Amino acid sequence: MVKKTHILGGVSMGIVAYKANNVLDIYSSDLTGFILFLPIVTYISGLILGSLLPDIDTPQSFLGRIFKFVSIPINKIFGHRTITHSIFFAIFSAGIVILPSMSIQNPLIDSMLTSFGVGILIGDISHILLDSLTVSGVPFLYPILKSKFSLTKMKTGGAGEQFISVLLILSILASTYSLI
């Protein structure tokens, strides 16, 4: 999948998670008024970053071009669609942000960091799920289980992906409309 599809997938899955569990309420119960908006912004930012983060393993990706000093070593050691396309990487990436927030006494900063981390986790999982729709597949449990799992034989950037993108846009529009 390409960057646009991954971002759409992350935002779509994030809206669904928000609506299903109201994921931000548990992190922002001490906040009121306009301040409550900040965790939502960090949540959406986390969704977008998380939806792109697994492709840090290739220097040709959006984040790989920005963070070559991270991308090149990961790519040389592990290759593409290995360690960064596993559920363990998603949990690790979110944990890096969420765990430090537990020691912060400021409810706003704690809420923003936690919302950002939850967004990263959901965005990352959406990326992995979308890539599982491609021919190349993903190793969900890498490094424990290195075999790649593929749900379909869709090609990256092909007509199938375009169709998925349209469905994700419609999902976002419908979900956003029902939030109002």
N, C-alpha and C positions, 0 to 999 in steps of 0.2 A: 504494500500500500504506500501511497505517497503522503507527503506532509499534510496536505489539505484534508485528506480522508481521515488521517489520524487525529487531527485537531477536531474535526466534526465528531468523530467517534468518542473522543474524550469528553467533549462538552455534552454530547447527547447522553452518555452513560452517567456523567456527573449530575445532570438534571434529573434523570431517573432515580439515582441514589438519593438525591436531595428530597425528591417528592416521596419516595418510598419510606425513607427513614428519617427525613428531616435531619440529615447528618450534621448540620451546623448548629442545631439547637443545643445539643449536649455540650458543645464547646463554647457557647456564647451566652449562657444563662445569666451571667453577671453583667452583661452589656445591655445598654438601652439606646434608643434614638438613633441618631446618625452614625454613631460609633459602631453600631451593629452591622452597618454596611461594609466596613473594612474587612471582616472575616470572609464575607461573600466575595469580595474582590480577590482576596488572597486564595480562596478556594478555586475560583475560576482560573487564576494564574497557575495554580498547582495542576489543575486539569490539563491546561495547555502544555505546560512543561512536561508533565508526566506522559502525555500522549506522544511527545517527541523524544523523550529520554532514552528509550531502548535503542534507538538508532544512533546513539553516541558511539556505537561500536564500528561505525564506518565513517571515514573522513569525508566522504561525499555528501553526507546528510547535512541538514540545516545546523544542528548542534555540533556535528563533527567538524564542520568548517570553522565554527567559532572557537571550539575547544579542541583544536588539533593535538595539544599536548596530552589530552586524555584519550581522544579518539584513536590516535595512531597506535599507542601501546596496547589498548584493548583489542584493536583489530589484529595486530601482529601476534598477540598471545592467544586469543580465543577465536578470532574470525567474526564474521557477521552472523547474526541470529543464533547466538549461543548463550553465553552467560547473561547478557542484558535483556534477553527475551524469555526469561524464566520468572516464575512467581517469586522466587527467592530474591531476585534483583528488585522486584517491585516492592517487596516488604522492606528490604534493606534501604532502598531510596527514600521511602516514606519515613522509616525509622530514624534516619539521619536528621530529619527535621522535627519529628514528633517527640522523640525521647528528650532532647534538651529542653523542650517547652515544659516538661513536667516539673522542672526545678525553678521555673520563672514565677515570681509572685505577682506579676502584673497581669490581670485578667485579659486586657486587650492584647498584649503581646502574646500571651499564652494561646488565646483564641485564634489569633492570626497565624501563628506557627502551626498549630494543630490543624487548622482549616487548610493551610497550604500543604501540609503533609498528607492529609486525607485526599486532597485533590491530586497530588502526585500519585498516590497509590491507585486511585480509580482511573486516572489517565493512563498510567502505565499498564494496568490490566486491560483497558480497552485496546491499547496498541497491540498487546500480545494476542488478544482475541481476534482482532482484525487481521493480523498477520497469519493467524491460523487458517484463515480463509484462502490463502494463496497456495500455489503449487509448492513453494519452498517450505511452508509450515514453520512451526516453532517447537523448541524443546522445553515444554512447560516446566519440567522438573530438573533442568540442567543445574548443576553437574551430576546429580544423582542418576538421572536417566537422560542420556544424551540423544536418544532417538527423537526425531522431529514428528510432530503431529499436524496433519493437514485435514481440514474439514471439507474443502472443495479443491478444485483445480483451477481457481481463478488466477489470472495473470496480473501482476502489479501494473497499474495504469491502464488496464484494459476496460472493455465495455462493462464487465461485471463490477469492477471497482467504481466506475461512474454511476452505475445503478445504485450501489451501496451508498455512495455520497449523496445522491438525491434522496434516498430513504432517510439518511441521517439528518439532512436539512429539514425534511418534512417532520421528522421526530422532534427536532429542536423547536421548530415553529409551533407545533401542536402542544408540546410540553410547556413552552414559555407562555403561550396563550392561556393555558389552564392554570398557570401560576398567578395570573393577574386577578 
